[in-house]
Amino acid sequence: MRSLMLSVSAVAFLCITACASVGANLVDVKARVAAQNALFEEWYQSDLRAHPEQATAYGDYRYNDQLDRHSLAALSAEHANEQYFLAHLRAIPTTGFSEQDEMSHEVLLRALQQRMRNYDFKEYEMPVSQMSGPHVGLADLPLAVPFESVKQYEDYIARLHQIPRAFTETEEVLRAGMKDGLMPVRFLLEKVPAQCDGVIEADPFLLPTRKFPAGISADDQERLTRAITDAVTKEVLPAYRAFGNFIGMEYAPHGRTTLAVESLPGGERRYLNDILGRTTVSTLTPDQIHQIGLREIDRIEADMLVIAHHEGFVDLASYRESLKTNPKYRPVSAEQILEYFRKCIAQMRPKLPELFGYIPGSPITVEAIPDFQAAMATHYQTGTPDGQRPGRVVVATSQFANRSLINDEAIAYHEGIPGHHMQLSVAQQITGLPKFRQHGGNSGYIEGWALYAEQLGKEVGFYQDPASDYGRLSSELFRAVRLVVDTGIHSKGWTRDQVVEFLRKSEAIDEPTIQSETDRYIAWPAQALAYKLGQLKFRELRDRAQMELGPRFDIRSFHDEMLSGGVLPLELLDSRTDSWIRAQKLAPESAVAN
């Protein structure tokens, strides 16, 4: 009996010791999670201070009187700051963390590591093209900031005064790029001076003076109008003129003549970094991506042929030719294009409950791309979380007579709902996640979701016109073609003429779009890969979930899961989906059904 008592006592002692150890571990885990969350918040706030224009876009107006810094010194300081956060993040062990806390750790870790790689390649030394740069971004300033109070007008005026500095700092960086042999393509840079002239002619910076809120007095209106006009006339427009002259006379002549980004220092590694940074796909080579594109083209064209046969045509070529000459699909005005976008977005809204459990009510508008930004493609501008500034679908309408309406239903779902506007509105309203996961992200997820969302229109009964359904497939074909031409340009040495010819043969887009898109792929390597690679990942995850869950699969729950974690690298989205599938298998039937 005594020996038994000793054994029991020994076991009890071991249990007490073990329990004390578990308690200590729990305290340790909580302390590490708290330290990580504090670091997340510190980094988020630091990033907003470094990028005040981004803060404004997020609906945080504390820095509305400031513009981003572009100087070499500012870029170096930001890099040092990111090194600091990366080191501190790595110092936090994640053992014992919840799946969500570990996921947040990995998301920020990958984001900071990508910034390190971009800095090492000196990506920052090529900030200007026909698609991006201060000449493009600052022209949108009057549409991107709030004008509801005198203070907000004064903040805007403070930013106008800083525009010359933004151009001067950009010139400093561009000169460093010239010295390092990091140059964009010459013929694309030659478009920039004309873009600057277009901004000067349009003068969007005076827009806030045309209509003031009722609460601003007449005296203040007069004072603010005078201050804005003086700043624009004496500082902003001369800065645009000087920047255009610098690009045209000093910078563009040194632009590279070889299209491939692999021709720059770093070679193939530079393009691989672009692919990873813009798609978050690390397992595919340029040649593998090229082959995926070719296979997808064959698959999509086979689906198109089914529509052509259904419409009574013997082959795809004759059906395509009939669509080209059908006046029904040729817009007669820019406004007709805009109204069609509005109609498609409006008809989708009541169908959302069939696809999602959570539906944000964020407002959305449709507007035309200004003439001075005509080189841009149709795109989406995020609104603020409070809905004070709506999300904006900004539509390409220039040369409307040469455009087609066939693809526009799909594009409306892509840019609006259930595409970009839906996904980004959900991200803004997520609770329980670090703030940095509500914003930003990567093109592989964001554009992949939007392309996946185009198909959802068909699942709820739209694309009733066979030509519009052909347009949906044409939109998808366009993204498959991108896999071929982007890798063709940057890895296989294709010329611009080869790209244009390949795009024409695909007949996925109209001629104005062919020209602007070709230049886009040259200027922005690997970004166009994100759409199709991301869409294929979302489809793969949905197929996996349906196969494993069978009758327990609910499309609304799946879509909510895809969006409720914020923008994730595709590899992390994959692992998160596997965890969700396991949880669904363990959940009671009633819980899954709901």
N, C-alpha and C positions, 0 to 999 in steps of 0.2 A: 504493500500500500504506500509506503514511504517513497519508494522509487517511482511509483506512478504519480504521486503528488509532485515530486521533483520534475518529472517529465511534463506534467500539466503546467507547472509554474514556468518551466523553461519555454514551453510553447507560448504561454501568455506573454512572457517577457519579449519573445521574438515578435509577437503580433503587435505589442505596444511600440516596440522599436520601429517595426515596419510602418505602422500607422503614423508615427511621428515623422518618419522619413517621407512618406507620401504627403503629409501636411506641409512639410518644408518644401517639397517639390512643387506643390500647388501654389504656395506663396511665391516661389521662384518664377514659375510660369506666369503668374499674374503680374509680377514685377517686370518681366521681360516684355510681355504684351503691352503693358503701360508705357514702358520705355520706347517700344516700337511705335505706338500710336502717337506719342509725343514727338518722335522724330518725323513721322509722316506729316503732322501738322506743321512742324517747323519748316520742313522742306516745301510744303504747299505754299505757305506764306512767303517764304523766300523766293519761290518761283514767280509768284504774283508780283512781288516788288521788282523783280528783274524784268518782268514783262507786263507793264501796266496796261498795254492795249489788250492783252489776253485777259487781264482781270476785268476790264470793261465788258468784254465779250461774255464773261461768266456772270455778269450782273453785279460785280463787285466794283463800286464806283469810288473807292477810297483814293485811287491814283488817277482819276480822270483828268487831272491837270498835267499829266506827264506822258511823254512818248518813250518807247523803248530806246535803249542805248545800243548803238551799232559799232562803236569804236573797237579797235583791237584790244585796248586796255579793258574795256567792259566785257568783251568776249573772254579774255583771259581770266578776269575775276570770276565770271560766271562758271568757267571750267574748274577753277580752284574750289569754288563753292560746291560744285557737284562731286568733286573728288572727296571733299569732306563728308558729304552725306553718304556717298558710297562706302567709304571706310567705316563709318559709324553703323550703317545698316548691316554690313558684313559681320560686324562685331557682335550682333545680336543672334544667339543661337535660337533656332525655331523648334527645337525638340519639345514635344508636349503641346505645341500650339494647336488650336482648332484649325480645321481645313481652311476656313475663311481668312484667319490671321496669317497662315502660311502662304495662302494665295496672294494676299496683299504684299507680303514681304517679297515674293518672287516677281510680282508685277513691277514694283518700283526698282528692284534690283536689275531687271532686264532693261527697263527704260533708261536708267543711269548708265548701264554698260553700253547701250547703243549710243548715247550721247558721247561717251568717251571715245568710241570707235569713230564717230563722225568727226570729232575734234581732231583725232589723230590723222585722219585723211584731209583735214583742213577744208571740210565741206563748206564752212562758213565763209571761205574766200570767194565763193561763187554765188552770191545772194541775188543776182539780177538776171532776169531773162525776159522774154516777151510775156511771160505768165506771172512772174513774181518780182518782188522788190518794192522799195518804198514808193516808187512812182505809181504802182498799182494799188498797194495796200492803203496808202494815205488818201488816195482819191475817194475811197469808200468811207472815210472818217465821218463825213456829215450824216451818213446813214447808219453808222455803227454806234453812235453815242446818244444818250438821252438828252432831250431839250425840254425840261419841264419846269425849270426854275432859273432865276438869275445866276445862281451859283453854277449850274451846269453850263450855261452859256459862257460864263467866265472861265470855267475849266477848258472849254473848247477853244477859247481865244488863247489861253496859255499854251495849248497844244499847237495851235497855228504858229505861234512864235517859235516853236521848237522844230518846225519842219525844215528850215534851212540847215539846222544842226544835224538832223537825221540824214540829209543828203550828203553833207560834208563828211560825216563819219562813214557812210557807205562808200564814198570815193576812196577814203583811206584804206578800207578793206579791199576794195577792188584793185588798188595799186599793189597791195601785198600779193594778191592773186596773180597779177601780171608778172611780178618778180619771181613767183614760185612756179610759173608755167601752168597755173590752174585757171583756165579760161573756158567760158562757154563758147558755143559755136558762133562764128562771126556773123553769118547772114541772119541769125535770130537776134543778135544784139543790135543789128542795124535797124530793127523794127522799133526799138525803144525810143529813139528821139521823136518819131512820129506819134508814139503813144503819149509822150510828154506834151507835145503840141496839142494833141486831142484833149488832154485834161485842161490845158490852158484855155483852149477855145470853149470848152463846156463850162469851165469854172464851177464845179459842184460845191465849192467851199462856201458859196454865198447862200446855199439852199436854206440854212437855218434862219436867215433874215426874212424869208418870204412869208412866214407865218409863225407868229409868236403865240404861246399859251395865253389864255385870257387873264391869268393872274399876274402877268408882267405888265407893269405900268407903261404908259406912253413914253415917259421920260427915259425909263430904262431901255425900252425898245429902241429909241433913237440913239442912246449911248452905245448900246451893244451893237447895233447895226454899223455905226461909225467905226467902232473898234475892230469888228470883223472885216469890214471893207478895207480898212487901212492895212491890217495884217496880211490880207490876201493880196492886195495890190502891191504893197511895198516889199513883202517878204516871201510869201508862198509862191506866187506865180514866177517871180524872178528866180527863185530857187529851182523850180521845175525847169525853167529855161536853161539855167546854168548846168543842171544835171544832164539834160538832153544833149547839150553841146559837148559836155565831157564824154558821155558815152559815144556819141557819133564821131568826135574828132580824135579822142585820145584812147578810149578803151576798146571799142569795137574793132578798129584796125588790127588789134593784136589777138582777136578771137581765133579760136582753132578752126581749121578747115576740115578736119576729120570728125565725123559724126559720133563715133563710138566713144562712150565714156571710158572704155578700157584703154583708149589712147592717152589718157592722162596718167600722171604719176600714180603708182599703185596698181595699174593695169587691171587684170581680171579680179584681183582682190577688192578693188574699189566697186566694181559692179556687183560682186557678191555681197558686199556690205550694203549697197543700195537695195538689193533684193531682200535681205534680212530686215533692214530698217523699215521698209515700206510694206512688206507683206507679212513679216514675222515668221516666214517659212525658212527653215535652216537646212532642210533635207533634200532640196532639189537644186540641180545644176541648171545653168542656162539652157543647155541642150535638152535636158529632160522637160523643162518648161515649154520649150519650142515644140517638142513632140506632143505634149499634152494638148497644146493649142491646135495642132493639126488634127488630132483625133477628135477633139470637140467640134471642130468645123465640120468634119464628116458626119458626126452624129446629128448636129443641129440642122444641117442641110437636108438630111434624110427626113426629119420632121417637117421641114418646109415643103418638101416634095409631096408629102401627104396632103397638105393644104392645097397645093397647086392642082393635084389630081382631083380633089374634092370639088374644086371650082371649075373643073372641066378642061384643064390645060394638060398637054401631053408631057411637059417638062417644066422644070423650075425657071429656065431662062425665059420662056414665053409668058409665064405668069408674071415674072418680074417686069418684063417689058410692058405688059398691060397696066401694071400699077404706075409705071413712070408716066404714062400718057393719060391717066385717068384724072381729070380735073378735080374730082371729089377730094383727092388727097394733096392738092396743091393749095397752100394758104394764099388768100387774096390780100392779107394784111398782117402786120405784126400783131395787132390786137386779136385777130382770130386765133393765132397760136396761143396767146395768153389765156383767152377764154376757154380754149379746149383743155389746157392744163387745169384751170380752176374747176371745170366740170368734172374731170376725172378724179381730182382730189376730193371734191364734194361727194361724189357718189360712193367713194370708198369708205368714208367715215362711218356710216351706219352699219357697215359690214364688219367692222373691227371686232365686235363681240364674238363673232364666229372664229376668230383667230387668236384672240388674246383674253386673258383674265383681267389684266390691269391695263387701263387705257387712260393716258394723261390727256388733259383737255387743253393742252398748249395751243395758242392761236398760230395760224400760218397764213402767209400772204404769197401772192405770185406777182412778179414784176419783170420787166425787160432788162437785159444787160445794157448798160449805157453804151453809146456809140464809141466812146473813147476806150472801152474795154472789150471791143468787139472780138478780139482774139480769144477771149475766154469761152469755155464751153458752158452749157447749162449746169448750174451748181446750186448748192444749198448753203445758206448762212444761218447759223444757229441763233435762236432767240435767247432771251434771259429766262432763268428758272421761274421768276415771278410772273411771266407773261406780259410784262410791261412793254417789252420789245419782242414782237412775234418772230418766229422762224420765217425765213424768206427763201422761196424758190425763185431763183434768178435765171431767166430763160433767154437763150440765144435766139434772137429774132432778126438779126441783120440779114440782108439779102433774102428776105422772106420768100420771094418768088422762086428762088432756087431750092427751097427747102421742101420737105415732105412732112405730112402729119401722121404718117403710118406708124412711126416709132413712138409718138408722143404720149400715148396712153401708158406704155411701159415706163417711159422716162418720168412721167408724173408720179407713178407709184414709187419709183426709185428715189426721187428727190423728196417727195412729200410723205404721204402715208400709204402703205406701212413701212416705208423705207427710212431715209435719213431723219425726217422730222419725228417719226415715231420712236426710233431707236435713241436718238439724242435727247428727246424730251424725257423718255424713261430714265436715261442715265442721270439727267439733271435732278430728278426727284427721288433717286434711291436714298434710303436712309439706312444707317447701320454700317456703312462702309466709310473708309477714309475719304476725305474730300477729293484727293487727287484721282481717285478711281471714278469720280463722277464726270470728269472732264478729260479732254485729250484722248490719246489712244493711238491706234495704228490703222492704216488704210486697209490692211488685210481683213480686219474685223468690220470696220465701218463700211467700206465699199462692198465687201463680200455680203454683208447683210442686205444692203440696198439692192444688189443684183438678185439675191435670193428672193427679196420681197416682190420683185416684178412678177414672179410666178404665182404669188399668192392671189393676185388679182384674178387669175384664171380659176383658182380654187374656190372663189366665192361668186363665180358666175359672170365675170366681165370678159372683155375681149370678144364680144358677141359678133362683131364684124370680122370675118375671116382675114381680111387685110390687116386689121389691128392685131389679130393673133399672130399673123405672119410678122408684124412689126415687133411683137414681143420676142419672137425667135430671132428676128433680125438684130434686136438689141443685145440678145445673148451672144449671137454670132459675132457681133462687133467686139465683145469682150474676149471671145476666144481668139479672134484675129489679133488682138493686142498681144497675146502671149507670143505669137509668131513674129510680129513686126518689132516689138520692143527688144526681144532677144536677137532678132535679125540685125537691128541697128547696132546694138551695144556689144554683141558677142560674135556676130558672124560677118560684120563689115558691110552690111547692106547700105546702098546709097538711098538718098531721098526718093529718087525716081522709082527704085524697086519697091519702097514702102507704099508710095502712092499707087503704083500699079497693082500691088497685092490688095490694097484696100478697095480699089475700083472693082477688081474681079470678084471680091466678096459681095459687092453690092449691098453691104450692110448699112451704109451711111451715104448721105448726099455729098455733092462736090464741095460746098463750102466747109463742111465738117471734115472731109478727107484732108483738106489742106491745113486746117487749124490743128487737127489731131496729129497729123504727121509731125508738125513742128513741136507739139506738146511732148510727144514721146522722145524726140531728140533732146529737148530741154530738161526733161524730168525723168531720167532713167529709172526704170523698175516700178514707178508708181502705178502705171497702167496694168501691171501684172496682178495687182492686189484684188481687182474686181472678180476675176474668174477663179483665181486660186482660193479666195475667201468664200465665194459662192459654193465651190466644190466641197469645201470643208463643212459648211452649214448643211449641205445636202447629205454628205457622208454621215454627219452626226444624227440627222433626222432618220436616215435609213437604219442606222445602228439602233437607235432608240425604239423605232417601230418593230424591228426584228426581235429585239430582246424583250420588249414589254408586251407585244401582241395586243390583245384587247384592252390591256391596261393603259395603252398609250393614249394620251389626250393632247391634241395639237395645241390647245391654248396653254396648257401647263408647260409644254415643250418650249413654245415661243417665249413665255414669261421667263423660263430658265435661261434661255439664250440672251435675254436683255437685262436680267436683274442683277447680273454681276458686273455691270459696267463694261467698258471696252477692254477686252483681254487679248493678249497674244494668242494666236490660233492654237498653239500647242497647249497652253493652259486652259483654253476653252474646251479642248478635247478631254483633258483629265477631269475638268469640272463636270462635263456631261456624263462621263462614266460614273462619277460619284452620285449624280442625280438619278441615273438609271438604277443604281444599286438601292438608293433610298426609295425609289418608286416600287421596286420589287418587294421591299419590306413593309411598305405602308399598307394599312387596311384598304380594302376595295373601296369603301365609301370615301376615304380621304383622297384616293387617286381620282375617283369620279368627279369630285368637287374641284 
